[in-house]
Amino acid sequence: MSFALESSAFANGATIPRQYTCDGADQSPPLQWSELPEGTGSLALIVEDPDAPRGTFVHWVLYHLPPEPPDLAAGTPRQAILPNGARQGRNDFRRVGYGGPCPPRGPAHHYHFRLYALDAAPDLTPGASASEVRAAMNGHVLGEAELIGLYGR
């Protein structure tokens, strides 16, 4: 089952504004979701760049995210546990929290923001990898939404 994931900063398939990249403030963009599947108890977000030169690059791992309120403001702090109880994992920059698009020179890369509706929060400590979150989500995914942004240099 799919639901909606949007950003007030960029439309699906459009360019991610500079402030949300390593060339700007490198802050996470605002995100909003709606039409969550019935029974959603928790959300998980994984942001990846499949166009990276050495294979898919993970930019953000967030889990234990409460479904309400139905949004994340821009500039999510880079801390292991957020005030709302959400936990952030380690990205491929080897740090916790969001790491914005930072591609090499060339064609624009595609940044996939995937939000998963789960029936229960993954039993993981802060700092988990995207693969650990995916393994813990196995059998608990009620739906998935995707937002794709582009960024090139």
HELIX and SHEET records of a PDB file:
HELIX    1   1 ARG A   18  TYR A   20  5                                   3    
HELIX    2   2 ALA A  130  MET A  137  1                                   8    
SHEET    1   A 3 ALA A   4  GLU A   6  0                                        
SHEET    2   A 3 LEU A  31  SER A  34 -1                                        
SHEET    3   A 3 ASP A  71  LEU A  72 -1                                        
SHEET    1   B 5 ARG A  87  GLN A  88  0                                        
SHEET    2   B 5 PHE A  57  LEU A  65 -1                                        
SHEET    3   B 5 SER A  42  ASP A  49 -1                                        
SHEET    4   B 5 HIS A 109  LEU A 118 -1                                        
SHEET    5   B 5 VAL A 141  TYR A 151 -1                                        
END                                                                             
